[in-house]
Amino acid sequence: MTSAVDHAKAAMIAEHMELPEKGILPEQQQHSNGDLQLINTIGEIRRIPIPSSDPNDPLNYSKWRKLGILVCCCWFSIFSLVLVGGLGPILGVFIGLYAPTGRTVQEVVNLTTYPSLVMAFGSFLILPLSMMFGRRPIFLGCCVLLLGSTLGAGASNSYNTHMACRILQGVATGATESVLPLIITDMSFVDERGLWFGVYWGSQNLINTIFGISASYLVAATSWRYFYWVLAIFAAGGLVTGFFLLAETRYTRSPASMDGQVVFTDEWGVTHFLTDAEARARLGDVHQPDDQEYREKTYLQHLNPVSGTAPNALKLGLGANVKMLQACSSPGVIYAILASSIALGVGIAMSLVYASILTTSFHWSEKSIGLVNVGIFPASLAAMFYAGYCGDKMNIWLAKRRNGVHLPEDTLVQLILPFFVGAIGIIIFAVTANAPESHSSWGIIMGWTLYEFAFIVVLITTTHFGSEAFPKNPGPALVVVIGVKNIVSFGASFGIVPMVHAFNYLIAFMILFGIYVGIFLLGIPVYFFNPKWRAYMAREK
């Protein structure tokens, strides 16, 4: 059974409950400032959104159908992210391949940094399209694009062709940070999402670790093309599985009454609790839907790849981008972007250089490079335990001290431990890389492992906080935090190779270390002043 804050953890995917402020009469209620009533007077959790009586409502799908949809989402996210971020252990192979053609090391490194950058733009394009035309056709389109670009990369005979295919892979992978979380939100209740998203995010790290270890052995035994051929098989499997198992989850659900309030779920999956006056102002006259008989779609009807266009589709799509821009006005959202960006950027920077360090300084064979990732498996489990179970307990404890009220800023407390662990990891990695004659290769492994623990916790925690920190539109805030981090982190990862050449490993990573520390220390003023900003925005609203 998931705990109360498991339900709140779902906020990092697009769920935010707007509850009336304590002590205000229903007729005089003000708009929520983002504080959440996690625990009611008898310790129960409301199960929301409220499903309709329509069997085609995704909330009414059977457990098996929901499980099939979750498998499709996890499958695509796992193997698309392996394609985008899996070149680190085999980067030396591409340096040897393209250096004789006049390509610099930085240009070869761009094969892994550019797709990560493009993922952000892909997510900003894919999400509005999924709201306009449905989740299923956009998901299947991303599957086709991923498969085609992977086959193209494997068959490429020039750097430019290879890079073009890598860029297309990045665009397709943008679905992992946009439409896939929205699909899971569509079909799940709040009290289930802690489990659903735990599986979604956790499976990515665990399976990626396995491929990170095996990729170098695969390429050493065959060729670099087999990296793409094998993943093309998995991409094709994801396309077939998605066609037969992933049903459309876009559904317009009528407002419903609950405990004297109107419960309304918007197009972002955000559930709002409104008074009658607020509901009339926002939705017009609200009528409870009449009881009627619904005809359940057949399995063949669910296979239709076309879902139809949403009403006011163009306005909906353009409005999505406007709301995402508005989210950038929140100090909390900006901080979440910066913290997750530097965490990702430093991690990518490490992944770009550890292969060179281990082969040249510690004389590892190229096929053994993937073993540097062996520590990520336990680190991922530890990170999920800390960010999930321990984070839940921490938030519940803090909420109980306020009569059950959870402040979004409470989540920032969870960043203290990963901040120190990540800082230690950077130092160990940099010192070992700079003086290999005085240290063991275990320094690289331990530094990388410690940092990956910190990165996973920071990723989960900042997205959770970012979605809560902007109570007006938490759904767009979530997408901004997830997507923009890939753009901002590009600067840190792109600059690591030139910095190493200009200075050395120690100075290069200490520059990143200084930025890392500076950004995380900004969390202190955000913790104290962001509640004042939220209160101000609530009054303005």
C-alpha positions as CSV (number, residue, x, y, z in Angstrom):
1,M,0.0,0.0,0.0
2,T,1.5,3.3,-1.0
3,S,1.8,6.0,1.6
4,A,0.1,9.4,1.6
5,V,3.1,11.1,0.1
6,D,3.3,8.5,-2.6
7,H,0.2,10.1,-3.9
8,A,1.8,13.5,-3.7
9,K,4.9,12.2,-5.5
10,A,2.6,11.8,-8.4
11,A,2.6,15.6,-8.6
12,M,6.0,15.3,-10.4
13,I,4.1,13.8,-13.3
14,A,1.3,16.2,-13.6
15,E,-1.0,15.8,-10.6
16,H,-1.7,18.7,-8.3
17,M,-4.7,19.0,-5.9
18,E,-5.9,22.5,-5.4
19,L,-7.6,22.4,-1.9
20,P,-9.3,25.3,-0.1
21,E,-7.2,26.9,2.5
22,K,-7.9,25.8,6.0
23,G,-10.3,27.9,8.1
24,I,-12.1,29.6,5.2
25,L,-15.8,29.1,4.6
26,P,-16.8,27.5,1.3
27,E,-18.4,30.7,0.0
28,Q,-15.4,32.8,0.9
29,Q,-12.7,30.4,-0.3
30,Q,-9.7,31.9,-2.0
31,H,-7.6,30.2,-4.6
32,S,-5.1,27.7,-3.4
33,N,-1.5,29.0,-2.9
34,G,-0.1,25.5,-3.5
35,D,-0.2,24.1,0.0
36,L,-1.6,20.6,0.0
37,Q,-3.9,18.9,2.6
38,L,-2.3,15.5,2.4
39,I,-3.9,14.1,5.5
40,N,-7.6,14.6,6.4
41,T,-9.0,14.5,9.9
42,I,-9.6,10.7,9.8
43,G,-6.4,9.8,7.9
44,E,-8.0,8.9,4.6
45,I,-6.9,9.7,1.1
46,R,-9.4,10.8,-1.5
47,R,-9.3,8.6,-4.6
48,I,-9.3,11.0,-7.5
49,P,-9.9,11.8,-10.3
50,I,-13.5,10.6,-10.1
51,P,-14.1,8.2,-13.0
52,S,-17.2,8.5,-15.2
53,S,-19.5,5.6,-15.8
54,D,-18.1,5.2,-19.3
55,P,-16.1,1.9,-19.7
56,N,-13.9,3.7,-22.3
57,D,-12.7,6.1,-19.6
58,P,-9.0,5.2,-19.1
59,L,-9.6,5.2,-15.3
60,N,-12.0,2.3,-15.9
61,Y,-9.6,0.2,-17.9
62,S,-8.9,-3.2,-16.5
63,K,-5.7,-3.8,-14.5
64,W,-4.3,-5.9,-17.4
65,R,-4.9,-3.2,-20.0
66,K,-3.3,-0.6,-17.7
67,L,-0.4,-2.9,-17.2
68,G,0.0,-3.4,-20.9
69,I,0.0,0.4,-21.4
70,L,2.6,0.8,-18.7
71,V,4.8,-1.8,-20.3
72,C,4.7,0.0,-23.6
73,C,5.7,3.3,-21.9
74,C,8.5,1.7,-20.0
75,W,9.7,-0.2,-23.1
76,F,10.0,2.9,-25.2
77,S,11.5,5.1,-22.6
78,I,14.2,2.5,-21.7
79,F,15.5,1.8,-25.2
80,S,15.2,5.3,-26.5
81,L,17.2,6.6,-23.6
82,V,19.8,3.9,-24.1
83,L,20.1,5.1,-27.7
84,V,20.5,8.7,-26.7
85,G,22.8,8.3,-23.8
86,G,24.5,5.0,-24.4
87,L,27.5,6.0,-26.5
88,G,29.7,6.9,-23.5
89,P,31.3,3.5,-23.1
90,I,32.0,3.1,-26.8
91,L,32.9,6.7,-27.6
92,G,36.5,5.7,-28.2
93,V,35.4,3.5,-31.1
94,F,33.8,6.5,-32.9
95,I,36.9,8.7,-32.2
96,G,39.0,6.1,-33.9
97,L,36.4,5.8,-36.7
98,Y,36.1,9.5,-37.5
99,A,39.5,11.0,-36.5
100,P,41.1,9.8,-39.8
101,T,38.4,11.7,-41.7
102,G,39.4,15.0,-40.0
103,R,36.8,15.1,-37.3
104,T,37.9,16.4,-33.9
105,V,37.2,14.8,-30.6
106,Q,34.6,17.5,-29.8
107,E,32.7,16.7,-33.0
108,V,32.6,13.0,-32.1
109,V,31.5,13.9,-28.6
110,N,28.6,15.9,-30.2
111,L,27.1,12.6,-31.3
112,T,26.0,12.1,-27.7
113,T,25.5,15.7,-26.5
114,Y,23.4,17.0,-29.3
115,P,20.6,14.3,-29.1
116,S,20.3,15.1,-25.4
117,L,19.8,18.8,-26.3
118,V,17.3,18.0,-29.0
119,M,15.2,15.8,-26.6
120,A,14.0,19.1,-24.9
121,F,12.7,20.5,-28.2
122,G,11.2,17.2,-29.0
123,S,9.2,17.2,-25.8
124,F,8.0,20.7,-26.4
125,L,6.7,19.7,-29.8
126,I,5.3,16.3,-28.9
127,L,3.3,17.3,-25.9
128,P,1.1,19.9,-27.6
129,L,0.6,17.5,-30.5
130,S,-0.5,14.7,-28.1
131,M,-3.1,17.1,-26.6
132,M,-4.4,18.1,-30.1
133,F,-4.4,14.7,-31.8
134,G,-4.4,12.1,-29.1
135,R,-1.7,10.1,-27.2
136,R,-1.8,6.9,-29.3
137,P,-1.1,8.3,-32.8
138,I,1.7,10.6,-31.5
139,F,3.3,7.7,-29.5
140,L,3.2,5.4,-32.5
141,G,4.7,8.2,-34.7
142,C,7.6,8.5,-32.2
143,C,8.1,4.7,-32.3
144,V,8.3,4.8,-36.1
145,L,10.7,7.8,-36.0
146,L,12.9,6.0,-33.4
147,L,13.0,2.8,-35.4
148,G,13.8,4.5,-38.7
149,S,16.5,6.8,-37.3
150,T,18.1,3.8,-35.5
151,L,18.3,1.8,-38.7
152,G,19.7,4.9,-40.5
153,A,22.4,5.3,-37.8
154,G,23.4,1.7,-38.1
155,A,23.6,1.9,-41.9
156,S,25.4,5.3,-42.0
157,N,28.6,5.6,-43.8
158,S,29.5,9.2,-43.0
159,Y,29.6,11.4,-39.9
160,N,26.9,13.8,-41.2
161,T,24.5,11.0,-41.8
162,H,25.2,9.5,-38.5
163,M,24.7,12.9,-36.7
164,A,21.4,13.5,-38.6
165,C,20.0,10.1,-37.4
166,R,21.2,10.8,-33.9
167,I,19.3,14.1,-33.9
168,L,16.1,12.3,-35.0
169,Q,16.6,9.8,-32.2
170,G,16.7,12.7,-29.8
171,V,13.5,14.2,-31.2
172,A,11.7,10.8,-30.8
173,T,13.0,10.3,-27.3
174,G,11.4,13.6,-26.3
175,A,8.2,11.5,-25.8
176,T,9.7,10.0,-22.6
177,E,9.5,13.4,-21.0
178,S,6.2,14.5,-22.4
179,V,3.5,12.3,-23.7
180,L,4.4,9.1,-21.8
181,P,4.0,10.6,-18.3
182,L,0.8,12.1,-19.5
183,I,-0.5,8.7,-20.7
184,I,0.3,7.2,-17.2
185,T,-1.5,10.2,-15.6
186,D,-4.5,9.7,-17.8
187,M,-5.1,6.1,-16.6
188,S,-4.2,6.2,-13.0
189,F,-5.7,7.4,-9.7
190,V,-3.7,9.5,-7.4
191,D,-3.3,6.7,-4.9
192,E,-1.8,4.5,-7.6
193,R,0.7,6.9,-9.2
194,G,3.4,6.4,-6.7
195,L,3.7,2.8,-7.8
196,W,3.1,3.5,-11.5
197,F,5.8,6.2,-11.8
198,G,8.2,4.4,-9.5
199,V,8.2,1.6,-12.1
200,Y,8.4,4.0,-15.0
201,W,11.4,6.0,-13.7
202,G,13.1,3.2,-11.9
203,S,13.1,0.8,-14.8
204,Q,14.9,3.3,-16.9
205,N,17.9,3.5,-14.6
206,L,18.1,-0.3,-13.9
207,I,17.8,-1.5,-17.5
208,N,20.1,1.3,-18.8
209,T,22.8,0.1,-16.4
210,I,22.7,-3.4,-17.9
211,F,23.1,-2.0,-21.4
212,G,25.8,0.4,-20.2
213,I,27.8,-2.6,-19.1
214,S,27.1,-4.8,-22.1
215,A,27.5,-2.2,-24.9
216,S,31.3,-2.2,-24.8
217,Y,31.5,-6.0,-24.9
218,L,29.0,-6.1,-27.8
219,V,30.9,-3.6,-29.9
220,A,34.2,-5.2,-29.1
221,A,32.9,-8.6,-30.3
222,T,31.2,-7.3,-33.4
223,S,31.2,-3.7,-34.5
224,W,29.7,-0.4,-33.6
225,R,26.8,-1.0,-36.0
226,Y,25.5,-3.8,-33.9
227,F,24.9,-1.3,-31.1
228,Y,22.2,0.1,-33.4
229,W,21.1,-3.2,-34.9
230,V,20.3,-4.7,-31.5
231,L,18.5,-1.6,-30.3
232,A,16.6,-1.4,-33.6
233,I,15.2,-4.9,-32.8
234,F,14.0,-3.6,-29.4
235,A,12.6,-0.5,-31.0
236,A,10.6,-2.6,-33.5
237,G,9.4,-4.7,-30.7
238,G,8.2,-1.6,-28.9
239,L,6.3,-0.4,-32.0
240,V,4.5,-3.8,-32.4
241,T,3.8,-4.0,-28.7
242,G,2.5,-0.4,-28.6
243,F,0.3,-0.9,-31.6
244,F,-1.5,-3.9,-30.0
245,L,-1.4,-2.9,-26.3
246,L,-1.4,0.9,-26.0
247,A,-5.0,2.2,-26.2
248,E,-5.9,5.9,-26.5
249,T,-6.0,7.5,-23.0
250,R,-7.1,11.0,-23.9
251,Y,-10.5,11.5,-22.4
252,T,-12.6,14.5,-21.5
253,R,-14.1,13.8,-18.1
254,S,-17.1,15.9,-16.9
255,P,-16.8,17.8,-13.6
256,A,-18.1,15.9,-10.6
257,S,-19.3,16.8,-7.1
258,M,-17.4,15.6,-4.1
259,D,-17.9,16.6,-0.5
260,G,-19.7,19.8,-1.6
261,Q,-17.0,20.8,-4.1
262,V,-16.7,20.5,-7.9
263,V,-13.8,18.3,-8.9
264,F,-12.4,19.1,-12.3
265,T,-9.5,17.5,-14.1
266,D,-8.0,19.6,-16.9
267,E,-6.1,18.6,-20.0
268,W,-2.8,18.4,-18.1
269,G,-4.1,15.8,-15.7
270,V,-4.3,18.5,-12.9
271,T,-7.2,17.9,-10.6
272,H,-8.8,21.1,-9.2
273,F,-11.2,21.3,-6.2
274,L,-13.5,24.3,-6.9
275,T,-16.4,26.0,-5.1
276,D,-19.6,26.4,-7.0
277,A,-18.8,30.0,-7.7
278,E,-15.3,29.2,-8.9
279,A,-16.6,26.4,-11.1
280,R,-19.2,28.7,-12.7
281,A,-16.5,31.3,-13.3
282,R,-14.1,28.8,-14.9
283,L,-16.4,26.2,-16.5
284,G,-19.8,27.9,-16.9
285,D,-22.9,26.2,-15.7
286,V,-21.9,22.8,-14.3
287,H,-24.4,20.0,-14.6
288,Q,-23.9,16.5,-13.3
289,P,-23.9,14.2,-16.3
290,D,-27.1,12.2,-16.7
291,D,-26.9,8.5,-16.2
292,Q,-26.7,7.0,-19.6
293,E,-25.6,3.8,-21.2
294,Y,-22.2,3.7,-22.8
295,R,-21.1,1.2,-25.4
296,E,-17.6,-0.2,-24.7
297,K,-15.2,-0.1,-27.7
298,T,-14.2,-3.4,-29.1
299,Y,-10.5,-4.4,-29.2
300,L,-10.3,-3.7,-32.9
301,Q,-11.7,-0.2,-32.3
302,H,-9.0,0.4,-29.8
303,L,-6.4,-0.5,-32.4
304,N,-7.4,2.5,-34.6
305,P,-4.2,4.5,-34.9
306,V,-6.2,7.8,-35.4
307,S,-7.8,9.2,-32.3
308,G,-9.5,12.3,-33.8
309,T,-8.7,16.0,-33.3
310,A,-9.5,17.6,-29.9
311,P,-12.0,20.5,-29.9
312,N,-10.2,23.8,-30.3
313,A,-7.1,21.8,-31.1
314,L,-5.0,24.8,-32.4
315,K,-5.9,26.9,-29.4
316,L,-5.1,24.0,-27.0
317,G,-1.7,23.3,-28.6
318,L,-0.7,27.0,-28.6
319,G,-2.0,27.5,-25.1
320,A,0.2,24.6,-23.9
321,N,3.3,26.5,-25.0
322,V,2.0,29.8,-23.5
323,K,1.4,28.0,-20.1
324,M,4.9,26.5,-20.2
325,L,6.4,30.0,-20.7
326,Q,4.3,31.3,-17.8
327,A,5.7,28.6,-15.6
328,C,9.2,30.1,-16.0
329,S,8.1,33.1,-13.9
330,S,8.2,30.9,-10.8
331,P,11.4,31.1,-8.7
332,G,10.8,27.5,-7.6
333,V,10.5,26.3,-11.2
334,I,13.7,28.2,-12.1
335,Y,15.5,26.7,-9.2
336,A,14.3,23.2,-10.1
337,I,15.5,23.7,-13.7
338,L,18.9,24.9,-12.5
339,A,19.5,22.2,-10.0
340,S,18.4,19.3,-12.3
341,S,20.4,20.9,-15.2
342,I,23.7,21.1,-13.3
343,A,23.1,17.6,-11.9
344,L,22.5,16.2,-15.4
345,G,25.3,18.3,-17.0
346,V,28.0,17.1,-14.6
347,G,26.8,13.5,-15.0
348,I,27.0,13.8,-18.8
349,A,30.5,15.4,-18.5
350,M,31.7,12.4,-16.5
351,S,30.3,9.9,-19.0
352,L,32.1,11.7,-21.8
353,V,35.5,11.3,-20.3
354,Y,35.6,8.2,-18.1
355,A,36.2,5.9,-21.2
356,S,39.3,7.9,-22.1
357,I,40.6,8.0,-18.5
358,L,40.2,4.3,-18.0
359,T,41.8,3.3,-21.3
360,T,44.7,5.7,-21.3
361,S,45.5,6.2,-17.6
362,F,44.4,2.8,-16.2
363,H,45.0,0.7,-19.3
364,W,41.5,-0.9,-19.3
365,S,40.5,-2.6,-22.6
366,E,37.8,-0.9,-24.6
367,K,35.4,-3.8,-24.1
368,S,35.7,-3.5,-20.3
369,I,34.7,0.2,-20.2
370,G,31.1,-0.7,-19.5
371,L,32.0,-2.2,-16.1
372,V,32.4,1.3,-14.7
373,N,28.6,1.3,-14.6
374,V,28.3,-1.7,-12.3
375,G,27.8,0.4,-9.2
376,I,24.8,2.2,-10.7
377,F,22.5,-0.7,-10.1
378,P,22.7,-0.6,-6.3
379,A,22.9,3.2,-6.5
380,S,19.6,3.3,-8.4
381,L,17.9,1.1,-5.8
382,A,19.3,3.2,-3.0
383,A,18.2,6.4,-4.7
384,M,14.7,5.2,-5.3
385,F,14.5,4.0,-1.6
386,Y,15.7,7.4,-0.4
387,A,13.6,9.6,-2.8
388,G,10.6,7.4,-2.4
389,Y,10.2,5.8,1.0
390,C,12.4,8.1,3.0
391,G,11.2,11.2,1.2
392,D,7.6,10.1,1.9
393,K,8.3,9.7,5.6
394,M,10.1,13.0,5.8
395,N,7.2,14.9,4.1
396,I,4.6,13.2,6.3
397,W,6.5,14.1,9.4
398,L,6.8,17.7,8.3
399,A,3.1,17.8,7.3
400,K,1.9,16.4,10.6
401,R,3.7,19.3,12.3
402,R,1.4,21.6,10.4
403,N,-1.9,19.7,11.0
404,G,-1.5,17.7,7.8
405,V,-0.5,20.6,5.5
406,H,2.3,19.9,3.1
407,L,4.3,22.8,1.7
408,P,6.0,22.3,-1.7
409,E,9.2,23.6,-0.2
410,D,9.4,20.7,2.2
411,T,10.6,18.6,-0.7
412,L,13.8,20.7,-0.9
413,V,14.9,19.2,2.5
414,Q,15.4,15.9,0.7
415,L,18.2,17.5,-1.5
416,I,20.6,18.0,1.5
417,L,21.9,14.4,1.4
418,P,22.3,14.0,-2.4
419,F,24.0,17.4,-2.5
420,F,26.8,16.2,-0.2
421,V,27.0,12.8,-1.8
422,G,27.2,14.3,-5.3
423,A,29.9,16.8,-4.2
424,I,32.0,14.0,-2.8
425,G,31.5,12.0,-6.0
426,I,32.8,14.9,-8.1
427,I,35.8,15.4,-6.0
428,I,36.8,11.7,-6.0
429,F,36.3,11.5,-9.7
430,A,38.3,14.7,-10.5
431,V,41.2,13.9,-8.1
432,T,41.5,10.3,-9.5
433,A,41.4,11.4,-13.1
434,N,44.0,14.1,-12.6
435,A,46.5,11.9,-10.8
436,P,46.0,8.3,-11.9
437,E,49.5,7.3,-10.9
438,S,48.6,7.9,-7.3
439,H,45.1,6.4,-7.2
440,S,43.2,3.3,-8.3
441,S,40.6,3.1,-11.0
442,W,38.2,2.4,-8.2
443,G,38.3,6.1,-7.6
444,I,36.6,6.6,-11.0
445,I,34.1,3.8,-10.3
446,M,33.2,5.1,-6.8
447,G,33.0,8.8,-7.9
448,W,30.7,7.9,-10.8
449,T,28.6,5.6,-8.6
450,L,28.2,8.2,-5.8
451,Y,27.3,10.9,-8.3
452,E,24.7,8.8,-10.0
453,F,23.0,8.2,-6.7
454,A,22.9,11.9,-6.2
455,F,21.7,12.6,-9.8
456,I,18.8,10.2,-9.6
457,V,17.6,11.6,-6.3
458,V,18.0,15.2,-7.6
459,L,16.1,14.4,-10.8
460,I,13.1,12.9,-8.9
461,T,13.0,15.5,-6.2
462,T,13.4,18.6,-8.4
463,T,10.7,17.5,-10.8
464,H,8.4,16.8,-7.8
465,F,9.1,20.2,-6.3
466,G,8.9,22.0,-9.7
467,S,5.4,20.8,-10.3
468,E,4.2,21.9,-6.9
469,A,6.1,25.2,-6.8
470,F,3.8,26.7,-9.5
471,P,0.3,26.1,-8.2
472,K,-1.4,28.0,-11.1
473,N,-0.4,25.5,-13.7
474,P,1.7,22.6,-12.2
475,G,1.4,20.5,-15.4
476,P,3.2,22.9,-17.6
477,A,5.7,23.5,-14.9
478,L,6.5,19.8,-14.8
479,V,7.2,19.7,-18.6
480,V,9.4,22.9,-18.4
481,V,11.5,21.4,-15.6
482,I,12.0,18.1,-17.3
483,G,12.6,19.6,-20.8
484,V,14.6,22.7,-20.2
485,K,17.1,20.8,-18.0
486,N,18.4,19.1,-21.2
487,I,19.0,22.5,-22.8
488,V,20.7,24.1,-19.8
489,S,22.8,21.0,-19.0
490,F,24.1,21.1,-22.6
491,G,26.5,23.9,-21.6
492,A,28.1,21.9,-18.9
493,S,28.5,18.8,-20.9
494,F,29.5,20.5,-24.1
495,G,32.3,22.5,-22.4
496,I,34.0,19.6,-20.5
497,V,36.3,18.5,-23.3
498,P,37.6,22.0,-24.2
499,M,38.1,22.7,-20.5
500,V,40.1,19.5,-20.0
501,H,42.3,20.4,-23.0
502,A,42.8,24.0,-21.7
503,F,43.4,23.0,-18.1
504,N,43.3,19.5,-16.7
505,Y,40.7,17.1,-15.2
506,L,40.9,18.6,-11.7
507,I,40.5,22.2,-12.7
508,A,37.7,21.4,-15.3
509,F,35.7,19.4,-12.8
510,M,36.3,21.9,-10.0
511,I,34.8,24.6,-12.2
512,L,31.7,22.4,-12.6
513,F,31.9,21.7,-8.8
514,G,31.7,25.4,-8.1
515,I,28.7,25.9,-10.3
516,Y,27.1,22.8,-8.7
517,V,27.6,24.1,-5.1
518,G,26.4,27.6,-6.0
519,I,23.2,26.4,-7.6
520,F,22.3,24.1,-4.8
521,L,22.9,26.8,-2.2
522,L,20.3,28.9,-3.9
523,G,17.8,26.4,-2.5
524,I,18.1,28.1,0.9
525,P,16.6,31.4,-0.1
526,V,14.1,29.5,-2.3
527,Y,13.0,27.5,0.7
528,F,12.2,30.7,2.7
529,F,11.0,33.1,0.0
530,N,9.1,30.9,-2.5
531,P,6.1,30.5,-0.1
532,K,5.8,34.3,-0.1
533,W,5.8,34.3,-3.9
534,R,3.1,31.6,-4.0
535,A,1.0,33.6,-1.5
536,Y,1.4,36.7,-3.7
537,M,0.4,34.8,-6.9
538,A,-2.7,33.3,-5.0
539,R,-3.8,36.8,-4.1
540,E,-3.3,38.1,-7.7
541,K,-5.2,35.1,-9.1
